[in-house]
């Protein structure tokens, strides 16, 4: 590809990435519902910066802390970094298609499929480690293709750095690493580079970057492994390979199915007069196939686990469209398919972007029959879990504040606020200061590690729970209020609020028995 064509394709990539940013900016300005449960927890984590957390590595939390320093803690500011990560994913998907030998049509189709994929839009709308995960995979694949052509030391080191940061963001990047390892021994141009020091230097660099989280886990009783074991045996126990496959098709939109299936086949099987292009396609085809096999063998995989890898067959699909639909009629068919992708993306957008008022969303979901269920086995009401988890949090802080304000002035400094899960704790910590509340304590995931601080248990306001369980722990238990919320997930509605006095044992002695990872 000559310089002028590369610049034209690069400009197209920039346009598609900018369009992705624009979508997220508009959504977060005009919609957004409210802070999600996990976002409130991540905000709390960003105020306890460290090398690890019970349920995730620290990279995304440091990004969040940085963005909060720059832009504050508004909903728009919290979600800005996720939208930028989504744009980076689109950009690297386009660059990957270009590096594989694709022209403008291949790059456009690959970028467009990534942009309109419902799960891609959903994961990059709300702040979480998943938003950055979808960018690490195509960026790493792009470097792998470059390495398949010429094994430059700088590309190996950049790949090692990316894999290390990716692991420091989400340990499922181990699947990416396994796929890359298989590609290195499968593709001859990569296999020959095993005779040099640079593949091993890349692996060592990745391990070095990831090592703080490994050390943190060793110092905290391998908390993350315990969390994953508990999650697999409870929240995700109902998942099967069939739900994984059907969910994958739905989450990436059925209209993209021929693109990514055909793209995967093209990567693995297509012949080409250019050996370098063939080796690059085979390399990322092997990565995708290995990831898919790992997730299918892992019986309880969630469909969204494949989302970051989907950029690879999207890039391959873009190339296949460009090659197979050449000529005037072929170009028309390609343009028609692109229009269908846009239409399909717009149709699916209300299921993953908070753009419709609740009543309109419910009507739309009933009309289309496409409402997405919970993947964690929770009973749902009118909203799916990812929307319901954005409602009710400030109401909880407000209702607890009323109870706190009703205490004698002398009792307030010693009153602990204990909440039953990290969402409730995060709500107290984020919204509570505006209502005069102190920070909460909790026994769920990293909140348990942060401990009961200096509270003795002499007076505890408990949000949620059952009176009979609390009576075993406190001499006096009184339900003084109920916290209700509209649109929230049912188990967060009508929560009792208790005032508990005189714990039967000091709170610090009870704490080791209260741990809940999952």
C-alpha positions as CSV (number, residue, x, y, z in Angstrom):
1,X,0.0,0.0,0.0
2,X,1.5,3.3,-1.1
3,X,1.9,6.3,1.3
4,X,-1.1,8.1,-0.1
5,X,-3.5,5.2,0.4
6,X,-2.1,4.5,3.9
7,X,-2.8,8.1,4.8
8,X,-6.3,7.9,3.4
9,X,-7.0,4.7,5.3
10,X,-5.5,6.3,8.5
11,X,-7.9,9.2,8.1
12,X,-10.8,6.8,7.8
13,X,-9.7,5.1,11.0
14,X,-9.6,8.5,12.7
15,X,-13.1,9.4,11.5
16,X,-14.5,6.1,12.8
17,X,-12.8,6.5,16.2
18,X,-14.1,10.1,16.4
19,X,-17.6,9.0,15.6
20,X,-17.3,6.4,18.4
21,X,-16.3,9.2,20.9
22,X,-19.2,11.4,19.6
23,X,-21.7,8.6,20.3
24,X,-20.6,8.2,23.9
25,X,-20.4,11.9,24.5
26,X,-24.0,12.4,23.3
27,X,-25.3,9.4,25.2
28,X,-23.7,10.6,28.5
29,X,-24.9,14.1,28.0
30,X,-28.5,13.4,27.2
31,X,-29.0,10.0,28.9
32,X,-27.1,7.9,31.3
33,X,-29.9,7.1,33.9
34,X,-27.6,7.1,37.0
35,X,-24.4,5.7,38.4
36,X,-24.3,1.9,38.1
37,X,-23.7,-0.3,41.1
38,X,-20.2,-1.3,39.9
39,X,-19.3,2.3,39.1
40,X,-20.0,3.4,42.7
41,X,-17.7,0.5,43.9
42,X,-15.0,1.5,41.4
43,X,-15.1,5.1,42.7
44,X,-14.7,3.8,46.2
45,X,-11.7,1.7,45.0
46,X,-10.2,4.8,43.5
47,X,-10.0,6.3,47.0
48,X,-8.2,3.2,48.2
49,X,-5.4,3.0,45.5
50,X,-3.3,-0.2,45.8
51,X,-1.8,-3.0,43.8
52,X,-5.0,-5.1,43.8
53,X,-8.6,-5.6,44.8
54,X,-10.5,-8.7,45.6
55,X,-12.5,-8.8,42.3
56,X,-10.2,-7.1,39.8
57,X,-6.6,-5.9,39.2
58,X,-5.8,-2.2,39.6
59,X,-5.1,-0.7,36.2
60,X,-8.7,0.6,35.5
61,X,-8.9,2.0,39.0
62,X,-5.7,4.1,38.5
63,X,-7.2,5.3,35.2
64,X,-10.4,6.3,37.0
65,X,-8.5,8.1,39.8
66,X,-6.6,10.0,37.1
67,X,-9.7,11.1,35.3
68,X,-11.4,12.1,38.5
69,X,-8.5,14.4,39.3
70,X,-8.8,15.9,35.9
71,X,-12.5,16.1,35.4
72,X,-14.2,15.4,38.7
73,X,-16.8,12.7,39.5
74,X,-19.8,13.6,37.4
75,X,-21.4,10.8,35.5
76,X,-20.0,12.2,32.3
77,X,-16.5,12.4,33.7
78,X,-16.6,8.9,35.2
79,X,-17.7,7.4,31.8
80,X,-15.4,9.5,29.6
81,X,-12.4,7.1,29.8
82,X,-14.7,4.2,28.9
83,X,-15.8,5.9,25.7
84,X,-12.3,6.8,24.8
85,X,-11.3,3.1,25.3
86,X,-14.1,2.2,22.9
87,X,-12.8,4.6,20.3
88,X,-9.3,3.1,20.7
89,X,-10.8,-0.4,20.1
90,X,-12.5,0.8,16.9
91,X,-9.2,2.5,15.8
92,X,-7.0,-0.6,16.4
93,X,-9.6,-2.8,14.7
94,X,-9.2,-0.6,11.6
95,X,-5.5,-0.5,11.9
96,X,-5.4,-4.3,12.2
97,X,-7.5,-4.6,9.0
98,X,-5.1,-2.3,7.2
99,X,-2.0,-4.2,8.5
100,X,-3.5,-7.4,7.2
101,X,-3.6,-5.8,3.7
102,X,-7.0,-4.3,3.7
103,X,-8.0,-1.1,1.9
104,X,-10.6,1.5,2.8
105,X,-13.6,-0.8,2.3
106,X,-12.1,-3.5,4.6
107,X,-11.2,-1.0,7.2
108,X,-14.6,0.7,7.1
109,X,-16.5,-2.6,7.5
110,X,-14.2,-3.8,10.3
111,X,-14.6,-0.4,12.2
112,X,-18.3,-0.2,11.6
113,X,-19.0,-3.8,12.9
114,X,-17.0,-3.0,16.0
115,X,-18.8,0.3,16.6
116,X,-22.3,-1.0,16.2
117,X,-21.8,-4.3,18.1
118,X,-24.3,-4.0,21.0
119,X,-21.9,-5.6,23.5
120,X,-19.1,-3.2,22.4
121,X,-21.3,-0.2,22.9
122,X,-22.6,-1.5,26.2
123,X,-19.1,-2.3,27.6
124,X,-17.7,1.1,26.7
125,X,-20.7,3.1,27.9
126,X,-20.3,2.3,31.6
127,X,-17.0,2.6,33.4
128,X,-15.4,-0.8,34.1
129,X,-12.2,-2.8,33.3
130,X,-14.2,-4.3,30.4
131,X,-14.1,-1.0,28.5
132,X,-10.3,-1.1,28.4
133,X,-10.2,-4.9,27.8
134,X,-11.8,-4.4,24.3
135,X,-8.9,-2.0,23.4
136,X,-6.0,-4.2,24.6
137,X,-6.9,-7.1,22.3
138,X,-7.0,-5.5,18.9
139,X,-3.9,-3.4,19.8
140,X,-2.0,-6.6,20.7
141,X,-3.2,-8.3,17.6
142,X,-2.0,-5.4,15.5
143,X,1.5,-5.8,17.0
144,X,1.4,-9.5,16.4
145,X,0.7,-9.0,12.7
146,X,3.6,-6.6,12.5
147,X,5.8,-9.1,14.2
148,X,4.8,-11.8,11.7
149,X,6.2,-9.6,8.9
150,X,9.4,-8.4,10.6
151,X,10.4,-9.3,14.2
152,X,11.5,-5.9,15.4
153,X,12.7,-5.7,19.0
154,X,10.5,-2.6,19.7
155,X,7.4,-4.4,18.6
156,X,8.1,-7.4,20.9
157,X,8.7,-5.1,23.8
158,X,5.5,-3.1,23.0
159,X,3.6,-6.4,22.9
160,X,5.0,-7.4,26.2
161,X,4.0,-4.1,27.7
162,X,0.5,-4.3,26.3
163,X,0.0,-7.8,27.6
164,X,1.3,-6.8,31.0
165,X,-1.0,-3.8,31.3
166,X,-3.8,-5.9,29.9
167,X,-3.3,-8.5,32.6
168,X,-3.1,-5.6,35.2
169,X,-6.5,-4.6,33.9
170,X,-8.2,-8.0,33.6
171,X,-6.6,-11.4,34.0
172,X,-8.7,-12.9,31.1
173,X,-5.9,-11.5,29.0
174,X,-4.2,-14.8,29.8
175,X,-6.4,-16.2,27.1
176,X,-5.0,-13.7,24.7
177,X,-1.5,-14.6,25.8
178,X,-2.2,-18.3,25.3
179,X,-3.5,-17.6,21.8
180,X,-0.4,-15.5,21.0
181,X,1.8,-18.3,22.3
182,X,0.1,-20.8,20.1
183,X,0.4,-18.5,17.1
184,X,4.1,-18.0,17.7
185,X,4.7,-21.8,17.4
186,X,2.3,-22.2,14.5
187,X,3.4,-19.4,12.2
188,X,6.8,-20.0,10.7
189,X,7.9,-16.4,10.6
190,X,7.1,-16.0,14.3
191,X,8.5,-19.4,15.3
192,X,11.9,-18.5,13.8
193,X,12.0,-15.5,16.1
194,X,12.1,-17.9,19.1
195,X,15.8,-18.1,18.3
196,X,16.2,-14.5,19.4
197,X,16.0,-13.0,22.8
198,X,13.0,-10.7,22.1
199,X,10.0,-13.0,22.5
200,X,11.3,-14.0,25.9
201,X,12.0,-10.4,26.8
202,X,8.4,-9.6,25.9
203,X,7.1,-12.4,28.1
204,X,9.4,-11.3,31.0
205,X,8.2,-7.7,30.6
206,X,4.6,-8.8,30.7
207,X,5.2,-10.8,33.8
208,X,7.1,-7.9,35.4
209,X,4.3,-5.4,34.7
210,X,1.7,-7.9,36.0
211,X,3.7,-8.9,39.1
212,X,2.4,-6.3,41.6
213,X,-1.1,-7.9,41.4
214,X,0.4,-11.3,41.9
215,X,2.3,-10.2,44.9
216,X,-0.8,-8.4,46.3
217,X,-2.7,-11.6,46.0
218,X,-0.1,-13.7,47.7
219,X,-0.1,-11.2,50.6
220,X,-3.9,-11.3,50.8
221,X,-4.6,-15.0,50.9
222,X,-5.1,-15.2,47.1
223,X,-8.2,-13.2,47.5
224,X,-8.9,-13.0,43.7
225,X,-8.7,-16.8,43.3
226,X,-11.2,-17.2,46.1
227,X,-13.5,-14.6,44.5
228,X,-13.4,-16.4,41.1
229,X,-14.1,-19.8,42.7
230,X,-17.1,-18.4,44.6
231,X,-18.4,-16.6,41.5
232,X,-18.2,-19.7,39.3
233,X,-20.1,-21.8,41.9
234,X,-22.9,-19.3,42.5
235,X,-23.5,-16.4,40.0
236,X,-22.4,-18.1,36.8
237,X,-23.4,-21.7,37.6
238,X,-26.4,-21.6,35.2
239,X,-24.2,-20.9,32.2
240,X,-23.5,-23.5,29.6
241,X,-21.8,-23.7,26.2
242,X,-25.2,-23.3,24.5
243,X,-26.0,-20.1,26.4
244,X,-22.5,-18.9,25.5
245,X,-22.9,-19.5,21.8
246,X,-26.5,-18.0,21.6
247,X,-25.5,-15.1,23.8
248,X,-22.5,-14.3,21.6
249,X,-24.6,-14.2,18.5
250,X,-27.1,-11.9,20.2
251,X,-24.7,-9.6,21.9
252,X,-22.7,-8.9,18.7
253,X,-26.0,-8.6,16.7
254,X,-27.1,-11.5,14.4
255,X,-26.4,-9.3,11.4
256,X,-22.7,-9.5,12.1
257,X,-22.7,-13.3,12.3
258,X,-21.8,-13.9,8.7
259,X,-19.1,-11.2,8.9
260,X,-17.3,-12.6,11.9
261,X,-17.8,-16.3,11.1
262,X,-16.7,-15.7,7.5
263,X,-13.9,-13.5,8.8
264,X,-12.6,-16.2,11.1
265,X,-12.6,-18.7,8.3
266,X,-10.9,-16.2,6.0
267,X,-8.1,-15.7,8.5
268,X,-7.4,-19.4,8.9
269,X,-8.1,-20.8,5.5
270,X,-7.6,-18.1,2.8
271,X,-4.7,-18.5,0.4
272,X,-2.8,-15.4,-0.8
273,X,0.1,-14.7,-3.2
274,X,1.7,-12.6,-0.5
275,X,3.2,-14.9,2.1
276,X,3.6,-12.1,4.6
277,X,-0.1,-11.3,4.5
278,X,-1.0,-14.9,4.8
279,X,1.2,-15.4,7.9
280,X,-0.4,-12.3,9.6
281,X,-3.9,-13.5,9.0
282,X,-3.1,-17.0,10.2
283,X,-1.5,-15.6,13.4
284,X,-4.6,-13.7,14.5
285,X,-6.9,-16.5,13.3
286,X,-5.1,-18.8,15.6
287,X,-5.5,-16.3,18.5
288,X,-9.2,-16.1,17.9
289,X,-9.7,-19.9,17.5
290,X,-7.7,-20.6,20.6
291,X,-9.7,-18.0,22.7
292,X,-13.0,-19.5,21.4
293,X,-11.9,-23.0,22.3
294,X,-10.8,-22.0,25.8
295,X,-14.2,-20.3,26.4
296,X,-16.2,-23.3,25.1
297,X,-14.2,-25.7,27.2
298,X,-14.7,-23.5,30.3
299,X,-18.2,-24.6,30.9
300,X,-19.5,-21.5,32.6
301,X,-18.2,-18.8,30.3
302,X,-20.3,-15.7,29.9
303,X,-21.0,-14.6,26.3
304,X,-19.4,-11.2,26.8
305,X,-16.1,-12.9,27.5
306,X,-15.5,-13.2,23.8
307,X,-16.2,-9.5,23.1
308,X,-12.6,-8.2,23.2
309,X,-11.5,-10.9,20.8
310,X,-14.2,-10.2,18.3
311,X,-12.2,-7.4,16.7
312,X,-10.0,-10.0,15.1
313,X,-12.6,-11.8,13.0
314,X,-14.2,-8.4,12.3
315,X,-11.0,-7.3,10.7
316,X,-10.8,-10.6,8.8
317,X,-14.4,-10.1,7.7
318,X,-13.6,-6.7,6.4
319,X,-10.9,-8.2,4.2
320,X,-13.2,-11.0,3.0
321,X,-15.9,-8.5,2.0
322,X,-13.3,-6.4,0.2
323,X,-11.9,-9.3,-1.6
324,X,-15.0,-11.2,-2.4
325,X,-17.3,-8.3,-3.2
326,X,-15.2,-6.6,-5.8
327,X,-16.5,-5.0,-8.9
328,X,-19.5,-2.6,-9.3
329,X,-22.2,-5.0,-8.0
330,X,-20.0,-6.3,-5.3
331,X,-19.4,-2.8,-4.0
332,X,-23.1,-2.2,-4.0
333,X,-23.7,-5.4,-2.0
334,X,-20.9,-4.3,0.5
335,X,-22.6,-0.8,0.8
336,X,-26.0,-2.5,1.3
337,X,-24.5,-4.7,4.1
338,X,-22.9,-1.7,5.7
339,X,-26.3,0.0,5.7
340,X,-27.8,-3.0,7.3
341,X,-25.2,-3.0,10.0
342,X,-26.0,0.7,10.8
343,X,-29.7,0.0,10.9
344,X,-29.2,-3.1,13.1
345,X,-26.9,-1.1,15.4
346,X,-29.5,1.7,15.7
347,X,-32.3,-0.9,16.4
348,X,-30.3,-2.6,19.1
349,X,-28.8,0.6,20.7
350,X,-31.6,1.2,23.3
351,X,-30.8,-2.2,24.8
352,X,-27.2,-1.2,25.5
353,X,-27.2,2.6,25.6
354,X,-29.3,4.5,28.2
355,X,-31.0,6.8,25.7
356,X,-34.7,6.1,26.2
357,X,-36.8,7.1,29.2
358,X,-37.7,4.0,31.3
359,X,-41.3,3.9,30.2
360,X,-40.3,4.1,26.5
361,X,-37.6,1.5,27.0
362,X,-40.0,-1.0,28.6
363,X,-42.5,-0.4,25.7
364,X,-39.7,-0.9,23.1
365,X,-38.5,-4.0,24.8
366,X,-41.9,-5.5,24.8
367,X,-42.5,-4.6,21.2
368,X,-39.3,-6.1,20.0
369,X,-39.1,-9.0,22.4
370,X,-35.3,-8.4,22.6
371,X,-34.9,-7.5,26.3
372,X,-31.6,-8.9,27.6
373,X,-31.8,-11.1,30.7
374,X,-29.6,-11.2,33.7
375,X,-26.5,-13.4,33.4
376,X,-26.3,-13.8,37.2
377,X,-29.5,-15.5,37.9
378,X,-31.3,-12.6,39.6
379,X,-35.0,-12.1,39.6
380,X,-35.8,-9.0,37.4
381,X,-38.8,-6.7,37.2
382,X,-39.4,-4.3,34.4
383,X,-35.8,-3.5,33.6
384,X,-32.9,-5.8,32.7
385,X,-30.1,-6.0,35.3
386,X,-27.7,-3.6,33.7
387,X,-30.3,-0.8,33.7
388,X,-31.9,-1.7,37.0
389,X,-28.4,-1.4,38.6
390,X,-28.4,2.3,37.8
391,X,-31.4,3.1,40.0
392,X,-32.0,3.5,43.7
393,X,-28.6,4.3,45.1
394,X,-29.0,7.9,46.1
395,X,-32.3,7.0,47.7
396,X,-30.5,4.6,49.9
397,X,-28.0,7.2,51.1
398,X,-30.8,9.7,51.7
399,X,-32.9,7.2,53.8
400,X,-29.9,6.1,55.8
401,X,-29.1,9.8,56.4
402,X,-32.5,10.4,57.9
403,X,-31.9,7.6,60.4
404,X,-28.4,8.9,61.1
405,X,-29.9,12.4,61.7
406,X,-32.4,11.0,64.2
407,X,-29.7,9.7,66.5
408,X,-28.7,11.7,69.6
409,X,-25.9,14.1,68.7
410,X,-23.6,12.3,71.2
411,X,-24.2,8.9,69.4
412,X,-23.4,10.0,65.9
413,X,-19.6,10.0,66.0
414,X,-19.6,6.3,67.1
415,X,-22.3,5.2,64.7
416,X,-21.0,2.9,62.0
417,X,-23.0,2.4,58.8
418,X,-22.9,-1.2,57.6
419,X,-24.3,-2.2,54.2
420,X,-24.7,-5.6,52.8
421,X,-23.0,-5.4,49.4
422,X,-20.5,-3.2,47.7
423,X,-23.2,-1.4,45.7
424,X,-24.9,-0.2,48.9
425,X,-21.6,0.7,50.5
426,X,-20.5,2.6,47.4
427,X,-23.8,4.5,47.4
428,X,-23.3,5.6,51.0
429,X,-19.7,6.6,50.3
430,X,-20.5,8.6,47.1
431,X,-23.8,10.2,47.9
432,X,-23.5,10.2,51.7
433,X,-21.3,13.2,52.2
434,X,-23.9,15.5,50.7
435,X,-26.3,14.2,53.4
436,X,-23.8,14.4,56.2
437,X,-23.0,10.7,56.4
438,X,-19.6,9.2,57.4
439,X,-18.0,6.5,55.2
440,X,-19.6,3.1,55.3
441,X,-18.1,-0.3,56.2
442,X,-19.0,-3.6,54.5
443,X,-18.2,-7.2,54.3
444,X,-18.4,-7.6,50.6
445,X,-15.2,-8.1,48.4
446,X,-12.7,-5.3,48.9
447,X,-14.9,-3.5,51.5
448,X,-14.2,-6.5,53.8
449,X,-10.4,-6.0,53.3
450,X,-10.8,-2.3,54.2
451,X,-12.1,-3.4,57.6
452,X,-14.3,-1.9,60.3
453,X,-11.9,0.9,60.9
454,X,-12.2,2.2,64.5
455,X,-15.8,1.3,65.1
456,X,-16.4,-0.9,68.1
457,X,-20.0,-2.1,67.3
458,X,-21.5,-0.1,70.1
459,X,-23.9,1.5,67.6
460,X,-24.4,0.3,64.0
461,X,-26.9,1.4,61.4
462,X,-27.4,-1.6,59.1
463,X,-28.8,-1.2,55.5
464,X,-30.4,-4.5,54.5
465,X,-30.2,-7.9,56.2
466,X,-32.6,-9.8,58.5
467,X,-33.5,-9.0,62.0
468,X,-33.0,-12.6,63.3
469,X,-29.4,-12.7,62.0
470,X,-28.6,-9.3,63.6
471,X,-30.2,-10.3,66.9
472,X,-27.5,-13.0,67.2
473,X,-24.8,-10.3,66.9
474,X,-26.3,-7.3,68.9
475,X,-28.1,-7.0,72.2
476,X,-30.6,-4.5,70.7
477,X,-32.0,-4.5,67.1
478,X,-34.7,-2.1,65.9
479,X,-36.0,-1.7,62.4
480,X,-36.5,2.1,62.1
481,X,-37.1,2.6,58.4
482,X,-37.4,1.0,55.0
483,X,-35.6,2.2,51.9
484,X,-37.6,1.9,48.6
485,X,-36.6,2.7,45.1
486,X,-38.4,2.7,41.7
487,X,-36.9,0.8,38.7
488,X,-34.2,-0.8,40.8
489,X,-33.4,-4.5,40.8
490,X,-36.0,-6.2,43.1
491,X,-33.6,-7.4,45.8
492,X,-32.5,-3.8,46.3
493,X,-36.1,-2.5,46.9
494,X,-37.8,-2.2,50.3
495,X,-34.6,-2.7,52.2
496,X,-35.0,-2.5,56.0
497,X,-32.8,-0.1,58.0
498,X,-31.9,-1.2,61.5
499,X,-30.3,0.5,64.4
500,X,-28.3,-2.0,66.3
501,X,-26.6,-1.4,69.7
502,X,-24.0,-3.2,71.8
503,X,-22.5,-5.9,69.6
504,X,-22.0,-9.1,71.6
505,X,-18.4,-9.2,70.6
506,X,-16.2,-6.3,69.4
507,X,-16.7,-5.6,65.8
508,X,-13.0,-6.3,64.9
509,X,-13.4,-9.8,66.4
510,X,-16.5,-10.5,64.4
511,X,-15.0,-9.2,61.1
512,X,-13.0,-12.3,60.1
513,X,-16.3,-14.3,60.2
514,X,-18.1,-11.8,58.0
515,X,-16.1,-12.1,54.8
516,X,-18.1,-12.4,51.6
517,X,-16.2,-12.7,48.3
518,X,-18.3,-13.2,45.2
